[in-house]
Amino acid sequence: MSAKFVISSTSNGKFHFVLKAVNGETILASQTYAQLASARNGVDSVRRNAGRVEMYERLTSSRGEPYFTLKGGNGQVIGTSEMYGTTRSRDSGIESVKTNAPRASVDEPAAGKG
Protein backbone atom coordinates (compact mmCIF):
# COMPACT_ATOMS: atom_id res chain seq x y z
CA MET A 1 0.00 0.00 0.00
CA SER A 2 1.19 3.51 -0.73
CA ALA A 3 0.27 6.78 0.94
CA LYS A 4 -2.91 8.38 -0.34
CA PHE A 5 -5.33 11.23 0.06
CA VAL A 6 -8.92 10.06 0.47
CA ILE A 7 -11.59 12.61 -0.40
CA SER A 8 -15.02 11.75 0.99
CA SER A 9 -18.45 13.30 0.90
CA THR A 10 -20.16 14.07 4.19
CA SER A 11 -23.77 13.38 5.11
CA ASN A 12 -24.66 17.01 4.30
CA GLY A 13 -23.18 16.89 0.78
CA LYS A 14 -19.88 18.59 1.57
CA PHE A 15 -16.37 17.17 1.21
CA HIS A 16 -13.24 16.61 3.28
CA PHE A 17 -10.02 14.67 2.87
CA VAL A 18 -7.55 12.73 4.95
CA LEU A 19 -3.96 11.80 4.20
CA LYS A 20 -3.25 8.16 5.01
CA ALA A 21 0.30 6.90 5.52
CA VAL A 22 1.62 3.69 3.98
CA ASN A 23 0.40 1.77 7.06
CA GLY A 24 -3.16 3.08 6.58
CA GLU A 25 -3.05 5.45 9.56
CA THR A 26 -4.62 8.87 9.07
CA ILE A 27 -1.87 11.46 9.52
CA LEU A 28 -3.70 14.63 8.47
CA ALA A 29 -7.36 15.63 8.16
CA SER A 30 -8.84 18.64 6.38
CA GLN A 31 -11.63 21.02 7.13
CA THR A 32 -14.97 20.56 5.38
CA TYR A 33 -15.33 22.04 1.90
CA ALA A 34 -18.56 22.99 0.12
CA GLN A 35 -17.33 21.79 -3.28
CA LEU A 36 -15.31 18.79 -4.48
CA ALA A 37 -13.08 21.15 -6.46
CA SER A 38 -12.21 22.99 -3.23
CA ALA A 39 -11.23 19.72 -1.55
CA ARG A 40 -9.02 18.92 -4.55
CA ASN A 41 -7.41 22.36 -4.20
CA GLY A 42 -6.81 21.58 -0.51
CA VAL A 43 -4.99 18.38 -1.47
CA ASP A 44 -2.84 20.37 -3.91
CA SER A 45 -2.07 22.90 -1.18
CA VAL A 46 -0.98 20.14 1.21
CA ARG A 47 1.31 18.76 -1.49
CA ARG A 48 2.85 22.20 -2.11
CA ASN A 49 3.33 23.06 1.55
CA ALA A 50 4.18 19.68 3.12
CA GLY A 51 7.93 20.16 2.68
CA ARG A 52 8.00 23.67 4.16
CA VAL A 53 8.89 23.33 7.84
CA GLU A 54 7.68 26.87 8.58
CA MET A 55 4.13 25.90 7.58
CA TYR A 56 3.75 23.49 10.51
CA GLU A 57 2.50 24.68 13.86
CA ARG A 58 3.30 22.42 16.80
CA LEU A 59 0.52 22.72 19.35
CA THR A 60 -0.78 21.20 22.58
CA SER A 61 -4.47 20.56 23.24
CA SER A 62 -6.24 21.73 26.39
CA ARG A 63 -5.79 18.15 27.66
CA GLY A 64 -2.03 18.32 27.19
CA GLU A 65 -1.91 16.23 23.99
CA PRO A 66 0.59 17.28 21.31
CA TYR A 67 -0.70 17.77 17.75
CA PHE A 68 0.10 19.86 14.70
CA THR A 69 -1.51 21.85 11.94
CA LEU A 70 -0.28 22.50 8.41
CA LYS A 71 -0.94 25.93 6.94
CA GLY A 72 -1.23 26.97 3.32
CA GLY A 73 0.46 29.89 1.64
CA ASN A 74 -2.41 32.15 2.74
CA GLY A 75 -1.82 31.30 6.40
CA GLN A 76 -5.04 29.27 6.72
CA VAL A 77 -4.96 25.79 8.29
CA ILE A 78 -5.30 23.15 5.57
CA GLY A 79 -4.83 20.09 7.75
CA THR A 80 -4.84 19.00 11.38
CA SER A 81 -3.21 15.92 12.86
CA GLU A 82 -4.54 13.45 15.38
CA MET A 83 -3.69 13.89 19.05
CA TYR A 84 -0.41 12.26 20.03
CA GLY A 85 0.87 10.88 23.32
CA THR A 86 4.29 12.54 23.08
CA THR A 87 5.96 15.42 21.27
CA ARG A 88 8.31 12.90 19.67
CA SER A 89 5.31 11.06 18.15
CA ARG A 90 3.89 14.37 16.92
CA ASP A 91 7.18 15.27 15.29
CA SER A 92 7.26 11.85 13.62
CA GLY A 93 3.78 12.61 12.29
CA ILE A 94 5.08 15.83 10.75
CA GLU A 95 7.92 13.92 9.10
CA SER A 96 5.42 11.43 7.74
CA VAL A 97 3.35 14.20 6.13
CA LYS A 98 6.51 15.76 4.67
CA THR A 99 7.55 12.41 3.20
CA ASN A 100 4.18 11.08 2.04
CA ALA A 101 2.08 14.04 0.87
CA PRO A 102 4.01 15.12 -2.24
CA ARG A 103 3.67 11.74 -3.98
CA ALA A 104 0.43 10.42 -2.48
CA SER A 105 -2.30 9.28 -4.85
CA VAL A 106 -5.86 10.59 -4.55
CA ASP A 107 -9.03 8.54 -4.06
CA GLU A 108 -12.27 10.47 -4.34
CA PRO A 109 -16.01 9.84 -4.65
CA ALA A 110 -16.85 8.04 -7.90
CA ALA A 111 -19.46 10.66 -8.80
CA GLY A 112 -16.76 13.35 -8.71
CA LYS A 113 -14.37 11.61 -11.10
CA GLY A 114 -14.13 12.42 -14.71
C-alpha positions as CSV (number, residue, x, y, z in Angstrom):
1,M,0.0,0.0,0.0
2,S,1.2,3.5,-0.7
3,A,0.3,6.8,0.9
4,K,-2.9,8.4,-0.3
5,F,-5.3,11.2,0.1
6,V,-8.9,10.1,0.5
7,I,-11.6,12.6,-0.4
8,S,-15.0,11.7,1.0
9,S,-18.4,13.3,0.9
10,T,-20.2,14.1,4.2
11,S,-23.8,13.4,5.1
12,N,-24.7,17.0,4.3
13,G,-23.2,16.9,0.8
14,K,-19.9,18.6,1.6
15,F,-16.4,17.2,1.2
16,H,-13.2,16.6,3.3
17,F,-10.0,14.7,2.9
18,V,-7.6,12.7,5.0
19,L,-4.0,11.8,4.2
20,K,-3.2,8.2,5.0
21,A,0.3,6.9,5.5
22,V,1.6,3.7,4.0
23,N,0.4,1.8,7.1
24,G,-3.2,3.1,6.6
25,E,-3.0,5.5,9.6
26,T,-4.6,8.9,9.1
27,I,-1.9,11.5,9.5
28,L,-3.7,14.6,8.5
29,A,-7.4,15.6,8.2
30,S,-8.8,18.6,6.4
31,Q,-11.6,21.0,7.1
32,T,-15.0,20.6,5.4
33,Y,-15.3,22.0,1.9
34,A,-18.6,23.0,0.1
35,Q,-17.3,21.8,-3.3
36,L,-15.3,18.8,-4.5
37,A,-13.1,21.2,-6.5
38,S,-12.2,23.0,-3.2
39,A,-11.2,19.7,-1.5
40,R,-9.0,18.9,-4.6
41,N,-7.4,22.4,-4.2
42,G,-6.8,21.6,-0.5
43,V,-5.0,18.4,-1.5
44,D,-2.8,20.4,-3.9
45,S,-2.1,22.9,-1.2
46,V,-1.0,20.1,1.2
47,R,1.3,18.8,-1.5
48,R,2.9,22.2,-2.1
49,N,3.3,23.1,1.6
50,A,4.2,19.7,3.1
51,G,7.9,20.2,2.7
52,R,8.0,23.7,4.2
53,V,8.9,23.3,7.8
54,E,7.7,26.9,8.6
55,M,4.1,25.9,7.6
56,Y,3.8,23.5,10.5
57,E,2.5,24.7,13.9
58,R,3.3,22.4,16.8
59,L,0.5,22.7,19.4
60,T,-0.8,21.2,22.6
61,S,-4.5,20.6,23.2
62,S,-6.2,21.7,26.4
63,R,-5.8,18.2,27.7
64,G,-2.0,18.3,27.2
65,E,-1.9,16.2,24.0
66,P,0.6,17.3,21.3
67,Y,-0.7,17.8,17.8
68,F,0.1,19.9,14.7
69,T,-1.5,21.9,11.9
70,L,-0.3,22.5,8.4
71,K,-0.9,25.9,6.9
72,G,-1.2,27.0,3.3
73,G,0.5,29.9,1.6
74,N,-2.4,32.1,2.7
75,G,-1.8,31.3,6.4
76,Q,-5.0,29.3,6.7
77,V,-5.0,25.8,8.3
78,I,-5.3,23.2,5.6
79,G,-4.8,20.1,7.7
80,T,-4.8,19.0,11.4
81,S,-3.2,15.9,12.9
82,E,-4.5,13.5,15.4
83,M,-3.7,13.9,19.1
84,Y,-0.4,12.3,20.0
85,G,0.9,10.9,23.3
86,T,4.3,12.5,23.1
87,T,6.0,15.4,21.3
88,R,8.3,12.9,19.7
89,S,5.3,11.1,18.1
90,R,3.9,14.4,16.9
91,D,7.2,15.3,15.3
92,S,7.3,11.9,13.6
93,G,3.8,12.6,12.3
94,I,5.1,15.8,10.7
95,E,7.9,13.9,9.1
96,S,5.4,11.4,7.7
97,V,3.4,14.2,6.1
98,K,6.5,15.8,4.7
99,T,7.5,12.4,3.2
100,N,4.2,11.1,2.0
101,A,2.1,14.0,0.9
102,P,4.0,15.1,-2.2
103,R,3.7,11.7,-4.0
104,A,0.4,10.4,-2.5
105,S,-2.3,9.3,-4.9
106,V,-5.9,10.6,-4.6
107,D,-9.0,8.5,-4.1
108,E,-12.3,10.5,-4.3
109,P,-16.0,9.8,-4.7
110,A,-16.8,8.0,-7.9
111,A,-19.5,10.7,-8.8
112,G,-16.8,13.3,-8.7
113,K,-14.4,11.6,-11.1
114,G,-14.1,12.4,-14.7
